[in-house]
Amino acid sequence: MPTVFFLLPSGRKVAVAVEPGTTLLEAARAGRVDIEGACGGSMACATCHVWVEEGWFARLPEASPEEEDMLDLAADWRPTSRLGCQIRIDAELDGLTVRVPASSLLSDG
């Protein structure tokens, strides 16, 4: 199973092993990363916004125009910003590391 890593504002690092096909938002929830994801993954908000670590960003499929539009609404946008609900984990993304901005968390728990 691929493993993804979430780096939280507190400095805590959370590793989550997931089945291929799982979204990054689903992985966060499975790992008890308290990411908001208010729309439940339907790409109607930007509250699952993450910053993909530099080495990983180019390995992801390009964001759709719809995702780009939603990212315009994200607090703390950066050039490596993506929506967690739009990234599906597969074996090639084993080790994917993302930073979770404080603006995407319900708590730092």
C-alpha positions as CSV (number, residue, x, y, z in Angstrom):
1,M,0.0,0.0,0.0
2,P,1.3,3.5,-0.8
3,T,2.1,5.8,2.1
4,V,1.5,9.5,2.1
5,F,2.9,12.0,4.6
6,F,1.2,15.1,6.1
7,L,3.3,17.8,7.6
8,L,1.2,19.8,10.1
9,P,1.7,23.4,11.2
10,S,2.7,22.1,14.6
11,G,5.6,20.3,13.1
12,R,4.0,16.9,13.6
13,K,4.4,14.4,10.7
14,V,1.6,11.9,10.0
15,A,2.2,8.9,7.8
16,V,-0.9,7.2,6.4
17,A,-0.9,4.0,4.3
18,V,-3.8,3.8,1.9
19,E,-5.3,1.7,-0.8
20,P,-4.5,2.8,-4.4
21,G,-7.2,5.1,-5.7
22,T,-7.8,6.8,-2.3
23,T,-7.8,10.6,-2.5
24,L,-5.4,12.7,-0.4
25,L,-8.5,14.1,1.4
26,E,-9.6,10.6,2.3
27,A,-6.1,9.6,3.4
28,A,-6.0,12.7,5.7
29,R,-9.3,11.6,7.3
30,A,-8.1,8.0,7.6
31,G,-5.0,9.3,9.4
32,R,-7.0,11.6,11.7
33,V,-5.5,14.7,10.1
34,D,-8.2,17.2,10.9
35,I,-8.4,18.7,7.4
36,E,-11.7,20.5,6.8
37,G,-12.8,19.3,3.4
38,A,-16.2,21.1,3.9
39,C,-17.7,19.9,0.6
40,G,-16.8,16.3,1.2
41,G,-14.6,16.1,-1.9
42,S,-17.0,17.4,-4.5
43,M,-14.6,20.3,-5.5
44,A,-17.0,22.9,-4.3
45,C,-14.7,24.6,-1.9
46,A,-11.0,24.9,-1.2
47,T,-10.8,23.7,2.4
48,C,-8.8,20.6,1.6
49,H,-6.0,22.8,0.1
50,V,-2.5,21.5,0.7
51,W,1.0,22.5,-0.4
52,V,2.7,19.7,-2.3
53,E,6.4,19.4,-1.5
54,E,8.6,20.6,-4.4
55,G,10.0,17.2,-5.4
56,W,6.5,15.7,-5.7
57,F,4.6,18.5,-7.4
58,A,5.8,17.8,-11.0
59,R,4.9,14.1,-10.5
60,L,1.2,14.8,-10.1
61,P,-1.2,15.0,-13.0
62,E,-2.0,18.6,-13.9
63,A,-4.8,20.4,-12.1
64,S,-8.0,20.6,-14.1
65,P,-9.3,24.1,-15.0
66,E,-12.1,23.6,-12.4
67,E,-9.5,22.8,-9.7
68,E,-7.5,25.9,-10.7
69,D,-10.6,28.0,-10.3
70,M,-11.2,26.6,-6.8
71,L,-7.5,27.2,-5.9
72,D,-8.1,30.8,-6.6
73,L,-10.3,30.8,-3.4
74,A,-7.7,29.0,-1.3
75,A,-6.3,30.9,1.7
76,D,-2.5,30.8,1.8
77,W,-2.1,29.9,-1.9
78,R,1.4,28.9,-3.1
79,P,2.7,27.7,-6.5
80,T,2.6,24.1,-5.3
81,S,-1.0,24.3,-4.0
82,R,-3.5,21.6,-4.8
83,L,-6.8,20.4,-3.6
84,G,-6.5,17.1,-1.6
85,C,-9.8,15.8,-3.0
86,Q,-8.4,15.9,-6.5
87,I,-5.2,13.9,-5.9
88,R,-5.6,10.1,-6.2
89,I,-2.9,8.1,-4.6
90,D,-1.3,5.2,-6.5
91,A,1.9,3.2,-6.3
92,E,3.9,5.9,-8.1
93,L,2.9,8.4,-5.4
94,D,4.2,6.2,-2.5
95,G,6.0,8.7,-0.2
96,L,4.0,11.7,-1.4
97,T,4.6,14.5,1.1
98,V,2.3,17.5,1.6
99,R,2.1,20.4,4.0
100,V,-1.2,21.2,5.5
101,P,-1.7,25.0,6.0
102,A,-3.4,26.0,9.2
103,S,-6.2,27.5,7.1
104,S,-7.2,24.0,6.0
105,L,-7.4,22.5,9.5
106,L,-10.3,22.3,11.8
107,S,-7.7,21.9,14.6
108,D,-4.0,21.0,14.7
109,G,-5.0,17.6,16.1
